[in-house]
Amino acid sequence: MMRRRAPGLNKPRTPALQGRFRLGENPSMLGPQPEASLVSPTRVATEPPSGLPHMTRAGGALTRDIEILDEYGQRRTIAIPIERPLTVFVDKRELVTLMTLGAAPELLVLGYLINQRLVGSPAEVASITVDWDVSAAAVKTHLGIEHLEARTAKRVVTTGCGQGTVFGDVMAGLDAVRLPDAADARIRQSTLNAVLEVMRQQDSVHRRAGSVHGCALFQGAQLLMFVEDVGRHNAIDAIAGWMAMQGVRGHDKLFYTTGRLTSEMVMKAAHMGVPMIVSRNGVTQMGHDLATRLGMTLFGRASNRHFLCYCGFDRFDSEPEPMRPSVRVVSASPQEG
């Protein structure tokens, strides 16, 4: 994975960069966010976690315009996403470099640490400071991370876009995951259709510029949070960070992603306590096996009113669509001459 040293990381920060999330505050107000890659349209009644970390509000443009030449020989201007390296330092120790769109860098870093099982809650983190001048995020913890070097020595490069990394044997922690029973966490087909319609209408960088993935968190058909990034694993980490800051539990939520359902995505959703996942894409064998083992429900190839339920049928209240008549294609016979 790409790495970059960040000299000057500890230079004094200006007061304007000092900030803190407040519970109930709309995360879309994190600095200048001119585009729709970070959306939280709903305030959620939650049990607020104590001791929230101080965070900067590092925002910026998410796309830039370039001139292209198309197949018709025409020159025109289009938007493309901006991809940035963000090197994460934990207590002045370099941890990893994440390639990101930069829509929610502080939430991304917090969610990454939580999903990697390096911190258990935001209360363990004193501050997260993102400085795009040096492409770095400085994380300061209250008590340090025990055995950090040993826990991050083993790396697994995953299939995530932009190349994901999992530290240590994160899979081992899944044995402790307890998701709600099927009787307590279910979804009706009409609700699934409503979710897909919300995502179809959602404004996004992908709609204007392509080349990014989107992830969203729903409660029923209500959109709670939507984030885009160059990699789907970044987007789910940002949502994990938002959930942690807002004290939102995943037991009655549904997670949506435009990316494929790999073992990494299933594993992260499970650690977030979310029992149901919907993807516009498909599923891998390991992702399917892991979800089946955990009792999760996976939907894939989901768009408009079409979907495939891969596993966890007991959580799904099917309301079958009427079968459409098949269309028979008849080839015209060659004219006899």
DRENVO-470884 format. One record per residue: x, y, z of N, C-alpha, C in turn. Coordinates in pm, whole numbers, padded with zeros to 5 digits, always signed. Layout:
XYZXYZXYZ...
***
This chain:
+00084-00119+00000+00000+00000+00000+00087+00123+00000+00045+00226-00072+00120+00349-00081+00138+00413+00055+00257+00467+00082+00287+00534+00208+00354+00666+00179+00333+00760+00268+00396+00890+00253+00423+00946+00390+00547+00990+00413+00580+01057+00536+00519+01196+00534+00490+01246+00649+00424+01376+00655+00501+01470+00747+00613+01530+00697+00687+01624+00779+00599+01744+00812+00619+01794+00933+00542+01910+00974+00404+01876+01026+00380+01745+01053+00248+01705+01098+00210+01770+01229+00310+01792+01313+00282+01845+01446+00290+01997+01454+00289+02065+01338+00291+02210+01341+00163+02260+01406+00167+02379+01472+00048+02430+01540-00070+02445+01446-00187+02408+01494-00307+02422+01416-00372+02557+01445-00431+02618+01347-00501+02743+01369-00632+02716+01438-00682+02809+01517-00809+02785+01587-00924+02750+01493-00916+02799+01369-01025+02771+01275-01038+02624+01242-00928+02549+01259-00932+02407+01228-00982+02324+01345-00989+02383+01464-01032+02306+01579-01184+02295+01577-01235+02176+01593-01380+02158+01590-01419+02031+01662-01548+02015+01679-01598+01895+01746-01737+01865+01694-01761+01736+01668-01896+01697+01628-01988+01707+01749-02110+01751+01728-02213+01747+01831-02319+01647+01790-02370+01574+01885-02476+01480+01855-02596+01556+01801-02652+01503+01693-02763+01568+01628-02719+01668+01524-02587+01700+01520-02539+01794+01420-02533+01724+01285-02570+01792+01181-02570+01734+01047-02427+01722+00996-02375+01599+00976-02237+01584+00930-02213+01645+00794-02317+01676+00718-02295+01738+00588-02244+01880+00604-02237+01932+00729-02187+02065+00753-02039+02065+00786-01970+01955+00763-01828+01946+00792-01750+02026+00689-01730+02151+00715-01651+02231+00624-01721+02244+00490-01650+02298+00389-01712+02315+00258-01735+02181+00190-01859+02146+00171-01895+02022+00103-01982+02057-00016-01922+02096-00128-02001+02147-00239-02078+02041-00314-02052+01916-00284-02116+01813-00364-02182+01710-00273-02249+01612-00334-02342+01528-00257-02281+01397-00213-02154+01395-00173-02094+01270-00132-02106+01246+00017-02166+01336+00091-02186+01317+00234-02322+01373+00268-02418+01285+00293-02555+01328+00315-02608+01262+00441-02659+01341+00533-02728+01288+00650-02857+01368+00669-02963+01328+00598-03085+01408+00599-03170+01392+00724-03132+01298+00811-03220+01263+00922-03146+01273+01054-03211+01330+01153-03158+01328+01288-03213+01205+01361-03125+01136+01431-03162+01009+01492-03162+01024+01643-03267+00978+01707-03271+00976+01853-03181+00864+01901-03078+00897+01980-02977+00798+02018-02937+00817+02163-02865+00719+02215-02795+00733+02341-02656+00789+02310-02628+00915+02345-02501+00975+02305-02383+00912+02375-02278+00878+02300-02157+00828+02364-02087+00941+02436-02024+00910+02548-01954+01013+02624-01813+01030+02572-01757+01148+02593-01618+01173+02558-01589+01167+02410-01667+01240+02330-01643+01241+02186-01509+01305+02153-01439+01254+02054-01310+01315+02017-01328+01449+01948-01232+01537+01964-01226+01660+01888-01183+01626+01746-01246+01689+01648-01215+01661+01508-01208+01790+01428-01117+01794+01335-01117+01902+01238-01233+01882+01142-01254+01982+01058-01360+01975+00958-01298+02001+00822-01216+01909+00778-01139+01929+00655-01224+01894+00535-01268+01993+00463-01348+01971+00344-01276+02023+00221-01335+02005+00108-01277+02053-00016-01355+02004-00135-01313+02047-00252-01379+02004-00376-01364+01854-00394-01467+01790-00445-01466+01646-00466-01443+01608-00612-01460+01704-00702-01436+01678-00845-01360+01796-00905-01301+01772-01021-01245+01882-01099-01276+01857-01246-01277+01964-01322-01311+01956-01465-01186+01933-01549-01201+01848-01649-01094+01826-01746-01154+01831-01887-01070+01853-01985-01114+01850-02124-01086+01713-02182-01183+01657-02252-01166+01526-02313-01196+01535-02463-01152+01433-02534-01181+01419-02677-01258+01291-02694-01381+01297-02748-01463+01177-02757-01451+01110-02893-01528+01003-02912-01516+00922-03032-01563+00995-03157-01632+01107-03138-01679+01186-03253-01582+01298-03289-01468+01300-03219-01371+01405-03245-01407+01537-03180-01502+01535-03087-01547+01657-03020-01474+01676-02887-01430+01797-02863-01371+01831-02734-01481+01887-02642-01481+01840-02517-01577+01893-02421-01522+01876-02280-01588+01941-02187-01543+01939-02048-01631+01846-01965-01567+01762-01887-01639+01673-01795-01576+01681-01657-01650+01634-01556-01599+01629-01419-01546+01490-01389-01435+01486-01314-01381+01358-01265-01357+01371-01115-01369+01260-01039-01347+01266-00895-01201+01295-00862-01180+01362-00752-01046+01388-00700-01007+01276-00604-00894+01214-00627-00844+01106-00540-00723+01159-00465-00725+01145-00332-00620+01201-00247-00560+01092-00158-00429+01095-00136-00372+01008-00032-00389+01073+00104-00423+00992+00202-00434+01040+00340-00359+00942+00430-00243+00985+00477-00162+00900+00564-00207+00917+00708-00239+00806+00772-00292+00808+00908-00180+00780+01007-00162+00872+01103-00067+00855+01212-00145+00839+01341-00111+00735+01417-00174+00712+01546-00069+00734+01655-00091+00836+01736+00005+00872+01841+00146+00885+01782+00153+00956+01669+00276+00989+01597+00341+00870+01527+00273+00756+01525+00326+00638+01454+00248+00621+01324+00320+00611+01211+00253+00595+01083+00185+00459+01076+00058+00460+01038-00019+00337+01034-00046+00290+00891-00107+00375+00809-00150+00334+00676-00179+00458+00593-00175+00444+00462-00218+00550+00372-00344+00505+00300-00449+00584+00314-00577+00557+00251-00592+00647+00129-00634+00590+00018-00666+00670-00100-00814+00703-00093-00846+00832-00091-00983+00871-00061-01029+00990-00144-01159+01001-00159-01221+01118-00222-01212+01239-00130-01211+01214-00001-01198+01323+00096-01331+01385+00137-01442+01313+00119-01572+01370+00154-01591+01378+00306-01541+01280+00378-01558+01276+00524-01434+01214+00587-01318+01281+00577-01193+01216+00617-01186+01181+00765-01241+01267+00851-01235+01238+00995-01319+01116+01029-01440+01108+00973-01525+00991+00996-01462+00866+00936-01397+00881+00821-01329+00768+00758-01220+00713+00850-01139+00800+00905-01029+00755+00991-01083+00687+01117-01184+00748+01180-01241+00687+01300-01303+00552+01268-01382+00545+01160-01444+00419+01122-01343+00313+01086-01233+00354+01021-01127+00260+00987-01068+00198+01113-01038+00281+01212-00980+00229+01337-01077+00136+01409-01205+00170+01406-01306+00085+01472-01323-00046+01397-01334-00040+01265-01355-00163+01187-01232-00252+01185-01113-00195+01208-00992-00276+01219-00972-00329+01360-01068-00298+01450-01065-00342+01590-00944-00285+01664-00894-00169+01620-00782-00105+01688-00830-00017+01802-00951+00038+01789-01017+00108+01900-01158+00052+01912-01210+00055+02033-01342-00001+02055-01455+00099+02046-01422+00227+02070-01525+00331+02067-01457+00466+02047-01534+00568+02007-01475+00701+01991-01425+00759+02122-01472+00708+02236-01426+00758+02365-01278+00731+02388-01219+00636+02315-01077+00607+02329-00990+00705+02253-01051+00786+02167-00977+00878+02082-00994+01020+02134-00882+01090+02153-00888+01228+02201-00914+01325+02088-00849+01302+01971-00866+01395+01860-00825+01329+01729-00884+01379+01620-00845+01342+01485-00829+01472+01407-00707+01498+01360-00675+01622+01290-00631+01591+01148-00708+01636+01051-00676+01614+00911-00617+01743+00854-00502+01731+00790-00434+01846+00728-00402+01809+00584-00479+01863+00488-00458+01829+00348-00329+01889+00293-00271+01990+00361-00144+02046+00314-00033+01943+00317-00043+01848+00410+00058+01741+00418-00006+01604+00396-00131+01603+00353-00203+01478+00322-00196+01379+00436-00226+01427+00556-00211+01341+00673-00324+01361+00772-00349+01255+00849-00445+01259+00959-00373+01217+01086-00371+01304+01186-00306+01274+01313-00411+01233+01415-00401+01109+01462-00493+01057+01563-00420+01054+01697-00483+01116+01796-00429+01112+01932-00527+01035+02020-00480+00928+02082-00565+00851+02172-00540+00894+02316-00632+00856+02404-00616+00892+02545-00510+00809+02614-00511+00678+02586-00421+00587+02658-00330+00507+02566-00330+00541+02437-00253+00461+02343-00328+00335+02303-00276+00267+02201-00335+00140+02156-00239+00028+02194-00285-00060+02279-00199-00165+02333-00151-00258+02221-00021-00284+02220+00043-00375+02125+00012-00337+01980+00012-00206+01951-00023-00160+01817+00068-00219+01710+00197-00220+01736+00291-00270+01634+00266-00417+01603+00246-00498+01707+00222-00641+01685+00087-00663+01617-00014-00584+01653-00148-00603+01598-00156-00560+01452-00064-00475+01408-00067-00428+01269+00045-00488+01186+00116-00586+01242+00228-00646+01167+00178-00733+01053+00067-00804+01075+00012-00891+00973-00090-00814+00891-00070-00812+00759-00160-00739+00671-00216-00832+00565-00344-00816+00538-00409-00887+00428-00457-00783+00330-00407-00789+00206-00452-00697+00102-00581-00753+00045-00688-00675+00056-00820-00723+00017-00851-00681-00126-00973-00714-00169-01014-00682-00306-01077-00545-00316-01068-00465-00209-01131-00333-00211-01074-00245-00320-01162-00160-00379-01117-00064-00480-01016+00029-00416-00908+00058-00486-00803+00139-00429-00714+00055-00339-00739-00073-00329-00666-00172-00252-00687-00155-00103-00767-00241-00046-00793-00235+00097-00692-00318+00174-00687-00293+00305-00597-00366+00393-00670-00402+00521-00655-00526+00565-00707-00569+00694-00589-00608+00780-00582-00557+00903-00473-00587+00994-00509-00706+01081-00408-00793+01102-00425-00903+01195-00536-00998+01155-00576-01079+01252-00682-01177+01227-00816-01118+01270-00862-01018+01194-00988-00952+01229-01104-01051+01222-01092-01150+01137-01199-01249+01122-01226-01323+01251-01122-01337+01335-01139-01412+01459-01241-01345+01550-01250-01212+01543-01342-01140+01629-01487-01160+01593-01514-01221+01478-01652-01241+01435-01724-01344+01520-01650-01427+01590-01715-01526+01676-01795-01459+01788-01756-01337+01822-01825-01265+01929-01942-01182+01877-01960-01175+01745-02068-01094+01688-02202-01161+01714-02296-01084+01767-02430-01136+01792-02530-01044+01722-02586-01091+01614-02685-01014+01539-02825-01048+01590-02921-00959+01573-03057-00987+01621-03120-01105+01549-03213-01171+01616-03285-01282+01555-03368-01233+01437-03404-01327+01351-03483-01293+01234-03618-01232+01272-03672-01270+01387-03801-01216+01430-03792-01068+01467-03671-01023+01502-03653-00885+01548-03594-00793+01441-03543-00847+01335-03483-00765+01228-03522-00825+01094-03620-00762+01031-03676-00815+00907-03691-00703+00806-03717-00741+00681-03746-00643+00578-03852-00698+00483-03948-00614+00449-04051-00650+00352-04002-00613+00213-04053-00683+00115-04013-00654-00023-04051-00511-00063-04163-00462-00015-04204-00324-00046-04106-00224+00013-04051-00254+00131-03951-00166+00192-03822-00169+00112-03781-00288+00068-03663-00299-00017-03681-00218-00145-03798-00228-00207-03824-00151-00328-03815+00000-00301-03863+00042-00183-03858+00184-00148-03714+00229-00128-03632+00145-00067-03489+00176-00051-03422+00195-00187-03450+00104-00279-03389+00113-00412-03435+00238-00486-03558+00279-00462-03607+00402-00526-03539+00525-00467-03518+00526-00336-03445+00637-00274-03305+00649-00333-03237+00535-00348-03101+00539-00402-03100+00575-00551-03206+00537-00622-03213+00574-00764-03221+00724-00781-03288+00792-00688-03306+00935-00699-03197+01015-00627-03109+00948-00555-03008+01018-00475-02909+01092-00562-02893+01222-00536-02789+01299-00605-02653+01246-00562-02557+01245-00653-02429+01185-00620-02320+01232-00714-02196+01218-00667-02080+01242-00753-02077+01140-00865-02116+01016-00834-02115+00912-00937-02207+00949-01053-02319+01010-01023-02412+01049-01128-02349+01151-01223-02265+01239-01167-02204+01345-01247-02066+01309-01302-01992+01230-01226-01852+01208-01264-01812+01062-01270-01893+00970-01215-01858+00828-01216-01738+00799-01128-01690+00674-01136-01562+00633-01077-01558+00636-00924-01673+00637-00857-01675+00628-00711-01780+00527-00670-01768+00481-00545-01869+00393-00486-01949+00470-00382-02072+00428-00362-02157+00488-00260-02206+00385-00161-02217+00426-00034-02273+00340+00070-02375+00422+00149-02477+00355+00197-02583+00424+00270-02632+00338+00385-02684+00404+00487-02744+00337+00602-02891+00375+00608-02977+00274+00620-03121+00295+00624-03180+00238+00752-03288+00301+00797-03376+00242+00898-03512+00231+00832-03553+00110+00799-03667+00094+00711-03633+00155+00576-03722+00238+00526-03695+00306+00399-03642+00447+00419-03602+00479+00541-03554+00613+00573-03402+00618+00562-03352+00705+00476-03208+00722+00459-03151+00799+00577-03054+00739+00646-02989+00804+00759-02857+00869+00720-02780+00801+00634-02647+00850+00599-02607+00796+00463-02544+00879+00381-02495+00839+00250-02357+00900+00230-02262+00816+00191-02124+00861+00169-02072+00798+00040-01994+00874-00035-01926+00821-00153-01775+00832-00133-01703+00738-00194-01557+00742-00191-01505+00662-00309-01373+00669-00330-01316+00597-00443-01318+00446-00419-01331+00405-00295-01341+00263-00263-01460+00237-00173-01526+00124-00194-01643+00093-00112-01605+00070+00033-01484+00018+00060-01442-00005+00198-01423+00128+00271-01380+00233+00201-01371+00365+00264-01509+00417+00301-01604+00399+00211-01739+00451+00235-01804+00382+00355-01786+00251+00367-01846+00181+00483-01774+00221+00611-01643+00246+00604-01571+00292+00723-01622+00428+00768-01649+00518+00673-01701+00650+00709-01837+00638+00776-01921+00547+00728-02051+00526+00792-02033+00468+00931-01936+00378+00948-01908+00324+01082-01864+00435+01176-01783+00528+01125-01741+00643+01207-01859+00730+01246-01950+00753+01151-02070+00834+01180-02158+00766+01284-02177+00635+01271-02257+00561+01368-02196+00572+01508-02065+00561+01515-01998+00567+01645-02013+00706+01708-01998+00810+01627-02011+00947+01679-02153+00980+01720-02250+00923+01651-02389+00952+01680-02451+00854+01779-02379+00750+01817-02434+00650+01908-02544+00567+01845-02536+00546+01715-02639+00472+01641-02604+00323+01639-02697+00240+01680-02678+00095+01674-02724+00042+01539-02670-00074+01500-02701-00129+01369-02806-00238+01368-02862-00273+01484-02945-00393+01495-03072-00385+01410-03124-00265+01389-03247-00251+01311-03224-00173+01182-03100-00178+01131-03064-00099+01014-03037-00189+00894-03037-00127+00779-03003-00193+00652-02889-00115+00588-02790-00186+00539-02675-00122+00476-02683-00142+00325-02662-00033+00251-02666-00037+00105-02529+00000+00050-02487-00069-00056-02361-00036-00122-02374-00058-00272-02301+00023-00346-02295+00002-00491-02192-00103-00529-02106-00141-00434-01998-00235-00462-02037-00379-00438-01953-00469-00479-01980-00611-00460-01966-00649-00313-02032-00757-00276-02034-00803-00138-01924-00905-00116-01806-00855-00083-01692-00941-00052-01692-00975+00096-01600-01060+00137-01590-01096+00278-01561-00973+00363-01480-00880+00312-01446-00760+00389-01570-00676+00417-01655-00658+00314-01775-00577+00334-01872-00644+00431-01889-00775+00416-01978-00848+00507-01924-00843+00649-01794-00860+00663-01730-00859+00795-01749-00723+00863-01728-00615+00787-01742-00482+00848-01886-00454+00887-01981-00491+00803-02122-00472+00837-02159-00550+00962-02105-00671+00974-02133-00753+01092-02077-00687+01217-01955-00636+01210-01896-00567+01326-01977-00443+01362-02042-00381+01263-02127-00264+01288-02263-00304+01342-02290-00436+01347-02416-00486+01401-02531-00480+01304-02503-00462+01174-02609-00450+01074-02637-00587+01014-02761-00637+01024-02788-00774+00981-02829-00790+00835-02856-00679+00765-02906-00688+00627-02826-00595+00536-02783-00648+00421-02703-00571+00326-02766-00582+00188-02771-00470+00119-02821-00464-00018-02711-00409-00107-02688-00474-00220-02584-00430-00313-02641-00418-00454-02596-00316-00525-02629-00305-00666-02549-00406-00747-02446-00461-00684-02356-00556-00750-02385-00697-00699-02288-00786-00715-02307-00925-00677-02236-00960-00548-02216-01090-00526-02155-01140-00404-02045-01239-00440-01941-01246-00356-01837-01346-00375-01869-01469-00290-01802-01579-00320-01825-01703-00245-01793-01685-00097-01682-01617-00066-01644-01600+00074-01740-01505+00146-01784-01402+00073-01883-01312+00132-02012-01384+00164-02056-01471+00073-02178-01549+00092-02163-01645+00209-02051-01716+00215-02029-01813+00323-02027-01744+00459-01961-01629+00465-01950-01557+00591-02087-01506+00637-02165-01451+00545-02299-01402+00579-02389-01515+00625-02380-01630+00559-02460-01746+00598-02424-01791+00738-02296-01795+00766-02249-01835+00899-02299-01741+01009-02309-01611+00977-02349-01511+01076-02499-01488+01082-02572-01550+00990-02717-01532+00987-02759-01399+00929-02681-01345+00837-02713-01218+00774-02795-01240+00647-02863-01136+00604-02940-01141+00480-02870-01055+00376-02841-01113+00260-02773-01042+00152-02864-01033+00030-02877-00913-00023-02944-00890-00150-02842-00836-00249-02844-00889-00370-02753-00839-00473-02825-00817-00604-02752-00759-00701-02810-00726-00832-02937-00644-00813-02935-00557-00711-03056-00486-00672-03064-00350-00741-03163-00334-00824-03182-00209-00897-03328-00203-00942-03386-00081-00930-03528-00066-00958-03606-00166-00872-03678-00257-00930-03754-00354-00851-03696-00495-00866-03575-00504-00918-03511-00633-00939-03409-00659-00829-03395-00783-00786-03296-00819-00685-03282-00970-00680-03176-01015-00616-03156-01155-00581-03127-01161-00432-03200-01243-00358-03170-01265-00217-03082-01388-00209-02957-01368-00169-02858-01477-00171-02866-01566-00047-02899-01509+00067-02905-01588+00191-02984-01509+00296-03019-01577+00404-03096-01512+00510-03241-01491+00471-03299-01590+00403-03438-01578+00357-03536-01557+00473-03498-01605+00592-03590-01599+00705-03612-01457+00756-03529-01362+00716-03549-01221+00753-03634-01146+00650-03664-01211+00538-03725-01142+00425-03872-01181+00409-03959-01080+00409-04101-01103+00385-04128-01076+00237-04130-01184+00162-04145-01173+00016-04286-01130-00022-04294-01040-00117-04420-00995-00176-04401-01004-00327-04411-01124-00381-04367-01150-00519-04433-01058-00623-04350-01015-00716-04400-00941-00831-04474-01038-00923-04574-00991-00996-04639-01079-01094-04541-01118-01203-04546-01243-01242-04456-01290-01347-04490-01220-01478-04387-01170-01543-04406-01106-01672-04404-01211-01782-04489-01198-01882-04485-01296-01990-04354-01288-02065-04304-01405-02098-04178-01409-02172-04201-01357-02314-04098-01296-02367-04103-01241-02502-04034-01338-02596-04108-01378-02697-04050-01472-02793-03999-01394-02914-03874-01415-02945-03812-01349-03058-03817-01441-03179-03880-01394-03286-03892-01476-03407-03805-01413-03517-03715-01493-03567-03627-01445-03673-03702-01447-03806-03682-01341-03881-03744-01336-04014-03676-01433-04109-03756-01508-04185-03699-01603-04281-03645-01527-04402-03536-01573-04455-03482-01509-04575-03584-01518-04688-03596-01410-04760-03690-01410-04872-03640-01504-04981-03736-01578-05031-03701-01665-05141-03700-01584-05271-03601-01602-05351-03593-01529-05476-03597-01620-05593
***
